[in-house]
Amino acid sequence: MLLTIENVFGGYGNGDVLKGISCNADYGDVLCLLGPNGCGKTTLFRMMLGTLPVTDGKIAIDGKNIHDFTTKALANMIAYIPQYHSPVFAYTVLDVVIMGRASHFSAFETPKEPDREAAFSALEKVNALHLANKKYTSLSGGQRQLVLIARAICQSAKIFIMDEPAANLDYANHQLLMNVISGLARQGYCIIMSTHSPEHPFSVGTKVLLMKTGKVVGFGTPKEVITSETLQSVYDIEMDVITAHDRYGCERTICLPVNNS
């Protein structure tokens, strides 16, 4: 198993935010972290990235505790893709993507031709090669998200951590992003993404970790974990989980609040 999280506790110095979190993800998995604000999704991300200590339990990559990785080695394993990124300088898209190679450079080394080739290849993988020479600051939110994913690919990491990647996107860019995430999983990347949409695990996820107040409500496949009962227990509202088929016969699952007025 590529990523293993075993009975993890931890917080910010005034008590544990996470209370016994366990889950796992492998190559080709999309693990969706689902739960209300304050349930501990961001805290878990920070522990996985090594910026917040684990007070008890273990987070391991390929069986090795992340605390045994150097900062550089961990950066070569995990890439973080923020929800929103606004740089101070108007770098070109190609420059932003090449920055993903930073963990592979020595202290005074500068990018070389193989690094540029890796950046072009990464942009091509997310269908954003046409943006290479544009100013990053001129891009739309959806385009910036694609560039940040390309930067993560260029980083050569095995695990991508995505913090609510579709939160600020319009419907078309949202669907484009979901297609890119599915494509990355098919290429063997391990995707860990937080979301507020209970439908995301059904559309792109292979696994879901459902959380509330720092505890696991359920972990497994979306169909196993996301039910009307579990959603009501987490969000304190009645919800229906409905399966339908689109015009091409593909199964779709939607989650609807119940109108009981």
JOQUI-V878638 format. One line per field, one symbol per residue. ss: DSSP state (A for helix, B for strand, O for the rest). phi: phi as a letter, one per 40 degrees, with the letter a starting at -180 (. if undefined). burial: + if it has 9 or more other ideal C-beta (glycine too) atoms within 8 Angstrom, else -. A space follows every 50 residues. Layout:
ss->???
phi->???
burial->???
//
This chain:
ss->OOBBBBBBBBBOOOOBBBBBBBBBBOOOOBBBBBOOOOOOAAAAAAAAOO OOOOOBBBBBBOOBBAAAOOAAAAAOOBBBBOOOOOOOOOOBAAAAAAAA AAAAOOOOOOOOAAAAAAAAAAAAAOOOAAAOOOBAAAOOAAAAAAAAAA AAAAOOOOBBBBBOOOOOOOAAAAAAAAAAAAAAAAOOOBBBBBBOOOOA AAAAOOBBBBBBOOBBBBBBOAAAAOOAAAAAAAAOOOBBBBBBBOOOOO BBBBBBBOOOO
phi->.cbbbbfcbiabhbhcccbgcbaaabdgcbcccbicdgchccdcdccccg cbcccagabbbfgbdcccccdcccccbbbbbccaabccbcccddccccdc cdccccdbcbdbddcccccccccccbfbcccdcccdcccccccccccccc cccccgccbbbbcfcbcbbccccccdccccccccccchcbbbbcabbccd dccbcbabbcbafgbccaaicdccccbdccccccbgbcbbbbbbbcccgc cbbbbbcccbc
burial->-++++++++++----+++++++++++-++++++++---+++-++++++++ -+-+--+++++----+--+----++++++++-----+---++++++++++ +---+---------++-+++++++++-+--++-+++--+-++++++++++ +++++-++++++++++--+---++-+++-++++++---+++++++--+++ +++++-++++++-++++++--+--++-+-+++-+----+-+--------- -++-+------
//
